Amino acid sequence: MVPASGEGSRGASRAAIAAFLVPALVIYAGFTFYPVLRTFYNSVHLFKGRNVEEFVGARNFLDILTQDPVFWKAVGNTATFTIVGTVADVLGGLLLALCLFTGTSLSRAMRVIWFTPVLMSYVVVGIIWVWLYDYDWGLINVLLRWIGLGTFEQSWLGDPHTALWAVLVTHLWKWLGFNMIVCLAALHALPGEVLGAAELDNCGWLAKLVYIIIPMLWPTLINLLVLSFIGKMMLFDLVWIMTGGGPLWSTETVSTYVYKRAFDWNTFDLGYPSAIAVLWSAMIVLFVALMTRLLRSRDRLEF
Amino acid sequence: MIKASAIWRLAAVVLAMGLCSAAQAEDVTITVWSHEADEAAKVALREQAAKNLEKSHPGVHVKITWYEKDGLNTALRTALPAGQGPDIFYVEPDQVEYITNGYIIPLDSLVDWKNIYDWARQVWTHDGKTYALPEEAYTNELYYNRDMLAKLGAKLPDTAQFTQDAFLDLVKKARDAGMTPIAQGVGDRPYPGAYVIGEALLRKLGLEDYGKLLNGKLSFEDPRVVEVFTWVKELVDAGAYPKNFMTLKLGESHHYFYQKPGSLMFPMGSFYTGRAFVPVDKGGQAQDFPIGIMQFPAMDKAACNECKTVAVGASFAINAASKHQDLAAAYLNELATPEMGKRWIETVYLQTAVKTGPTEFTGPYAGYFKELMERQKGAKYFTGMPVDILTGQCKDTFVQVMNKAFPGGLMSVDEAVKTMNQGCYKKG
């Protein structure tokens, strides 16, 4: 017999629940909920300093959408980076995981090597790769010259045609290991009997991968795709460290542009950058919802 | 009895604590937020000013918090709108937003201006009011390596100024000889790439029209401007800048010039000394480095070939929300005494906005200062770097085009002129 309430009951009193919840709720309200609300509020105001603000309605949004070429350039860059980066990230991680899953020699060492960049901060990664990409003494150009391909040497971060891709490669280098570890864990969790049965049926490795492994990994892959997508849509730190959005806005992302508008434009008006942030957040939510809906498997796998 | 004595002792302690806190309540602490934490000479000067104020104002304490620039600006952007922040903070002339938003107060009646050069005060004068005390001043200079110049068989004219054609030839000669003609990088700053083009525009247009160009009142399609862009394009195409121009950082470009691999010339503000005149193991130049200073080239059909840019750097403003504005102003006055100005020159090796009177230069850098002063003779000054004057989209366009893409060889003259016009020129 379980007592309904009181001492010895498993159900906690309201006061106890509140005591545990309130601190977390206060922190959440102060550091998440209020800033979000405040950003919405800011986005429809013009700030003139010393707490003077003017309600401007949708004017900031209209200006962004109709009169701001840099915003659209940033949207284009972010979209390119997100689409290519997300696919490459997850596909690359899966391939590395499959490599290790097959039990290649040195797999333990490879796992450590590929995962190490994940543990490094963006600042460190950015600085390392700026050195690697340096025209004169960067390792990439030095190697190209050394193997006789000096004609391909480039100012990788200084050319608008290569800068975004150079940043993307750096980003992939940092995150491939994370995707690899998640995929590898999922691969190890696959039921051995299903894979064993496929082998008994003389199923080749490619058929096994396409018809058995990937469908069973699909929920994991969707999660990785969504996480990767969100991360890239908000990309800031790596670009800021490596190129600052240049040259000629070729690596400008929506996040770096928001920062510039908020802190580099000699104004305390947070209205316009807040409007960009609101607009972009809405886009991210919309795309994530769309992606989840499109990619979600209708049939649940049972094994 | 024991109890009674304990009570008396307790009362005595409470009374003493009360007196103590009363004494402390009379004390005032002035807070200062300053950039340049890594420049020991400047830190020492500002700390000295704090000590001087504490000595002359018993009960007043000065607490200086040292920042790097980005950290300082971020902290101020959060604190000032909330009506908080320090009594005094570091500002630079491009930060006009503090004035337009009313976060700093006019100092006209608070600061003793007789110790500050008028031109430097003008930098901080907006609508007839002066908003900050300028401390650091600098001019744009073209440093060069005397030995490399001699190796090329070139001789600096008596005016220390090559013509634009001779300068282009010099760049070509240097490139042919395997030298980097001009060390410069824009990896972490919004202005170095525009030194050559900016100074050329100033000379070609003269003080008034150059000001108009920066204020959006003169089109970048003006033929004189196009001529300057065309000349700079020739320099770029001749290989004037290093290949890693786009990613080379300011500190690295100093190193490039006076250590490895070395370059013939290095355009830089005279704050060059802050990085160069430190021990070699801390990134400075060797004591025997053959440094020279030449004028930026004379332009053909120029309005003012003797013009050059002078600018104010480190300055200090008083927070409008400060409760101790008089004491804050007293600290600023301590920074601006002739003795502090003299000490600035002797320890920071840089010009200052503070009047110092005649200064005797001695020591290993005496020759450098003599040459620096020589290059100022007969100069007509334009006050302010472009990044101090431009704002918003125009500033962003300047940073992307004139600082990076154009000298980086990524744009044609037409593209650069058109893009600058779109960002900066206010028609009508």
Contacts between the chains, C-beta under 8 A, distances in Angstrom:
chain1	res1	chain2	res2	distance
A	48	B	101	6.9
A	49	B	81	7.4
A	49	B	97	7.6
A	49	B	100	6.7
A	49	B	101	2.4
A	49	B	102	5.6
A	49	B	103	6.6
A	50	B	81	8.0
A	50	B	101	6.0
A	50	B	102	4.4
A	50	B	103	7.1
A	50	B	320	7.7
A	51	B	81	7.3
A	70	B	393	7.8
A	70	B	396	7.4
A	130	B	187	7.4
A	130	B	247	5.8
A	133	B	247	6.9
A	134	B	244	5.1
A	134	B	247	5.9
A	135	B	242	7.6
A	135	B	243	4.0
A	135	B	244	3.9
A	135	B	247	7.4
A	136	B	242	6.7
A	136	B	243	6.0
A	136	B	244	4.9
A	136	B	261	7.8
A	137	B	244	7.9
A	138	B	244	7.8
A	155	B	243	6.0
A	155	B	244	6.6
A	155	B	245	7.7
A	155	B	246	5.6
A	155	B	247	7.3
A	155	B	408	7.9
A	157	B	246	6.3
A	157	B	247	5.2
A	158	B	244	7.4
A	158	B	245	6.8
A	158	B	246	2.8
A	158	B	247	6.0
A	158	B	408	5.9
A	158	B	410	7.8
A	159	B	246	8.0
A	159	B	410	7.1
A	160	B	405	7.8
A	160	B	410	6.3
A	244	B	188	7.9
A	246	B	246	7.5
A	246	B	399	7.8
A	246	B	400	5.8
A	246	B	404	5.4
A	246	B	405	7.6
A	247	B	246	5.9
A	247	B	400	7.0
A	247	B	404	5.2
A	247	B	405	5.2
A	247	B	408	6.3
A	247	B	410	5.9
A	248	B	400	5.5
A	248	B	401	7.5
A	248	B	404	7.4
A	248	B	405	4.8
A	248	B	410	6.4
A	248	B	411	7.6
A	249	B	400	6.3
A	260	B	396	6.8
A	263	B	73	7.0
A	263	B	74	7.2
A	263	B	77	6.5
A	264	B	395	7.9
A	264	B	396	7.4
A	265	B	391	7.0
A	265	B	392	5.1
A	265	B	393	7.9
A	265	B	395	7.4
A	265	B	396	7.4
A	266	B	94	6.7
A	266	B	95	6.8
A	266	B	96	5.8
A	266	B	97	4.6
A	266	B	391	4.5
A	266	B	392	6.7
A	266	B	395	7.2
A	267	B	97	5.4
A	267	B	100	8.0
A	267	B	391	7.9
A	267	B	392	7.3
A	268	B	77	7.1
A	268	B	80	7.8
A	268	B	81	6.4
A	268	B	97	5.7
A	268	B	101	4.9
A	268	B	103	8.0
